[in-house]
Amino acid sequence: MRIVLYGGVALVAAVVTFALAVVIHRLSIRYRLYPTIRDRDVHTRPTPRLGGVAMFIGMVGAFAVASRIDAFGIVFAEPGKVLGLFGAASIIVLIGVADDLWDLDWLAKLAGQILAAGLLAWQGVQISTLPIGGQTIVSPYVSLIITVFAIVLVMNAINFIDGLDGLVVGVAIISNTVFFVYTYVLQLRAQTDYFNLASLISAVLVGACIGFLPLNFHPARLFMGDAGALLVGLLMAASAISVTGQVDPGVISQPDRFTAYFVPAFIPILLPFAILVIPLLDFGLAMVRRIGAGKSPFSADRQHLHHRLLDMGHTHLHAVLIFYGWTLVIAVGVLGYMFLPFTVTTILIAAGLVACTIVTLAPMRRRKSPEPVEQVAVTPSPAAAAPSTSPSPSPSPSHEAVATRTEAGR
């Protein structure tokens, strides 16, 4: 019955988000509420960026419905956490909308993110213990600093990969579905009500992303913008923090002795990183790249992972699906340690990673394969060995395609 209630709340978020996304798209086109195309943008036509507003209102509507359901009463019995979540989300959406419309300075955006994260932590959504051994953090101030840092990190990591149609939405659906399964199983086995908050946030976010996907999938008619990407990051961080270190995952029966020790100690740490592995990797590489070049770590460039996939020769859709594949293999793989023997799960993860690597590098193989054929084709026959005065041949189509490929990137 609980899963039906979670599904109903997610459905509310999806319906409200989709309906408002359609309205926002039409109003944005009518009143030209969209920025000009930048050099780093992938899309070639002006596209509205206010989809995050629809996702925010979808989240509000879903929480409003949940507040009227008795089963979720424990979540709203601590109103400070819920109000802190809405306050932080409101700040993030306002900052994001302002940036989508007027392109704010990065310092102003960072200040807004810290303010939102601080409000959420102040209202009790904090990392108070570490999962390994249940170690308590030294002081409330240290807890506050670590929490704010983690939330800001996740928000920016999600925002950094928002460069292709449907990329953030799809990654968020996969990641939060996996995280919802994790929190839901813990809730059932541990017989605790605490995880209602984390599960509810994950379910609502999945629903909002599903509702937004039809307008955001390639070719996108509406972008979520910074408002949506930062909101997704905020909710994912809040859900993970609500879980981390609060319940002993050892309550779940393990399939072998090694996993019985591995899961309780490491899954609470590994799973939040696993569902965010691609955004965090892109964020880390961008920080190193920009700081090494003497630039601001938040300055825009066209060297993100999704840009590199396009430059390798992947189509827009293929690049997005590759991100989905990597996220699915890593997130589901780590979750698999809760249900399958360690050896079996590790083998499955390794096989999935190999498959993802082959698909990712496929264009490089295709690009190299025509070369021997071309060399054979242009080998002159003995009769044609005499010097020729005809002009030199034009470059092959493959080289022309590489030379003329657009350098735009969102």
Buried (B, 14 or more C-beta within 10 A) or exposed (E): EEEEBBEBBBBBBBBBBBBBBBEBBEEBBEEEBBBEBEEBBBBEEBBBBBBBBBBBBBBBBBBEBBEEEEBBEBBBEBEEBBEBBBBBBBBBBBBBBBBBBEEBEEEEBBEBBBBBBBBBBBBEBBBBBBBEEEEEBEEEEEBBBBBBBBBBBBBBBBBBBBBBBBBBBBBBBBBBBBBBBBBBBBBBBBEBBBBBBBBBBBBBBBBBBBBBBBBBBBEBBBBBBBBBBBBBBBBBBBBBBBBBBBBEBBBBEBBEEEBBEBBBBBBBBBBBEBBBBBBBBBBEBBBEBBEEEEEEBBEBEBBBBBBBBBBBBBEBBBBBBBBBBBBBBBBBBBBBBBBBBBEBBBEBBEEBBEEBEEBBEBBEEEBEEEEEEEEEEEEEEEEEEEEEEEEEEEEBEBEEEEEEEEEBBB
